[in-house]
């Protein structure tokens, strides 16, 4: 039985209010990248214990939109920021084995970013299975699909799952939620489309924050300001429209009838 571990001050602070949703635009993200590159060098997860300060670990948990992930990956590539993108095998919003999604992720990796596993223990616990027994399996699926080593994993919804493990490395991967990283780095997240703990731009500007662990979710960063729920709808409706378009294009390309009534 694995013990549940609370990560110190991370559990003690509260979400910022709805006023912070104006922070989440592409224009604002470019400004964040410019500020971060002025202050920090950037460490991969495998370098978290040895990278000299000031340094930042730049991370994305891709819960909803690989397409938004690609948009951020391009901005980061232009800014010279290497990030780690953690992709989900059991999400409700995309399928990693789908051709179009796989092409998007291939492009993210070609831009110089690292591949991570976004692991959902609840998927296995809900079926009466041991999550730990499947962690290495999911790593292998990602590595075989994309031909890149998976060096780190993150837990999906860590504050609500019963499976939390504070070890720094499990199944040959760095644990993004491990106690080693938590003890060395100041953590910031945009969970649920609101800043958790502190605004990222405030931490970048704080001279005392010499080690930064920045987590963003690409679905929140859109061309224009909108409430978080509207951003989810934007991604879901965009995916549905793309599926319909592919259906229509396939029938047209192969001369098949497309009966609409």
N, C-alpha and C positions, 0 to 999 in steps of 0.2 A: 504494500500500500504506500503510495506516494503522499508525502505530507504537503499540505497547502501552505504556500509561503507568501507573505505579504512583503511588498518591496518598499519598506520604509515610508518616506514622506510621499511617495507616489500615491498612496491610498488616502492621504490625509487632506489633500487639497481638492477644491471643487472646480466644476466647469465654469468658464466665463459665460456671461449672458449673451443673449441673441445679438447684441450690438456688434459682436465680433464677426458676424457673417460677412460684413463688408470687406474683411481682410482677404477673402478667398476668391481672387480673380487671377487670371494669367498675368496681368500687368503687375499685380502685387507680388506674384511668385517670382517674376524676373527681378524685382527689387530685392527680395529676400536672398536670391542667389548672389546678386552683386554684393550685398552686405556681408554674406557669409564668406565669399571668396576673399574679401578684404581682410577678414580676421583670422580665418582658419585654413589649415591644411585638412585634407579629408582622408579618413581611415576606413579601410574595409573592415568587416566584422572580425576577420582573422587577425587583424592588427590592433584590436582594441586595447590589449594589455601593454603593448610596446610603443604605440605611436606617441611621439612627443607632443606636448601641448604648446600652443593652442591647436586643438584638432576637433573635428566634428565627424560623427557617423550620420550619414544621410540615408534615410530609409523610407520605403513606401510599402504599406500593406494594401494590396490591390483587391479590395472586397467587391467592387462593382464594375469598374470600367477599364479594361485593357487599353481602349482607345485614348482615354484621358491619361493613362500611364504613358503612352507613347508621346503625347503632347508635352508632358513634363520632361520626359527623357530627352527630347530634342532640345528643350530649353537648357537643361543641365549640360548636355553635350556642348552647346554653344558657350556656356559659362565655364566649362572645364571642371564640372562637379561630377565625380563618380558616385552613383547611388546604388543601393541594393533594392531590387524589386521582388517582393514576396508574393507569389501567386498561389491561388487557392484551388484545390482539387475538388472541393465539394460546395462551392458557392452557388447561390441561386441565380446569379446574373450573367455568368459566362461559363464556357466549357473549354478547358485547356486543350482538349484533343480536337476541337473544331478547327478546320483548315484556316479560316480567316483569322481566328483568334491566335492560332499558332504563328501565323505570319506576322501579326502585330508584335508578339513577344520576341520573335526572331529579330525584328528590327530594333526593339529596345536593347537587346543584348549586343547587336552589331554597333550600337552607339557607344559601347564601352561600359555598360552597366553590368552589375552582378545579379545572378539568379538566386533567389531565396525561396524557401517553402513556407507558405502561410498555412499552418496546421490547425485543424479544427478537432480537438479532442471529443467534443460533443457528438460528432458524427459517429464515432465508434462507441462511446459510452451509451448512447441512446439505443444501440443495437446489442448491448450487453457484452461488448468486446473491450479489450484492454488497449487504450490509445497508444501506449508506449510500444506495444508489439507491432504497430503499423507505421511508426515514424520512419523507420529505415525504408519500408516499402514505398512510401510516398516520395522519399528522396530519390529512389531509383527510377520511379515513373518520370519525375521531372528531368533527371539527367538523361534518360534514354530519349525522351521527347525532344529535348533541346540541345543535347550534346555539349552541355556545360556542367561543370561540377557545382553542386549545391553546397555551399560552405556554411550556411546559416539558416535557421528557421525561427519563425515567430508564431505565437499562439493567437488564434482568432478569438476575440472577445475574452481576454484573460481575466477580466474582473467578474465574469459570470460563470466561467467553467469551474468544475470541481477538480480538474486536472491541471495543477500548476507545479512546476519543478524548477527550483532555483539553481540547479547545476549549470555551470558555464558551458559545458559541452555534453551533448547527448546524441547518440547514433551517428557519431562522426561529424556533427554539425555544431557550430556555435549557437548557443541559445540567446536570442536577442533579448529575452526577458530574464537572463541569468543574473545572479547577485553580483558577479564581478563587474559587469557593465553598469548595473544600477548603482554600485558603490563609487564608481569612478566618474560617471558622466551625469550631467544635468539633463533630465528627460523632458521632452515637450511633445504633445500629440494634438492633432486636430480631430480627435474622435467625435463622431456624430455631427461633424461640420461646425464644431465650436472648439475654441482653444481649451485644452485641459492643462491645468497647472499654471501656465503662463503663456503669453503671446510669444511666438517664435521670434518676431522682430525685436521684442524687448530683451530676450535672452542673448541674441546676437550682439546687441548694443551694450550688454552688461560686461564690463571688463573683468569681473570676477568669475564669469563663466568661461573657463578655459578648456573645458571638455563638454561637448554638446552632443546629445543623442536626439536627433530630430526625426520624428515620425509624422509623415503626412499620408493621406489617403487620396489618390488622384481624382476621385469622383467629385471632391469638394471644390476643385480648382477649375473654374469655368471661365469663358471669355467675359461674362457679365455677372453682376451680383444677383443672387437669388436665395431664397430660404433653402436650408438643407433638404427638406422634403421635395422641393421642386428640382433640385439637382439629381436626386434619385430618379424622379420621374423622367427627367431629361435623358438619363442613361438607359433606363428601361424602354422608353418609347423609341429611342434611337436604335436599340438592338432589334426591337420588333420590326421597325421599318426596314432595317437592313435585311432581315430574314425574308420579308415579303418581296423586297426588291430582287434578292437572289433567286427566289422562286420564279418570279416573272421573267427574269433574264434567262434562266435555264430553259424555260418552255419556249421562249422566243428563239433562242440560239439553236434549238433542236427541232424547230418546226412543229411543236406540239400545241394542241388547243389549250387556251386559257379561259375556261368557262367562268364567268363572273356572276351570272344570274341563273 
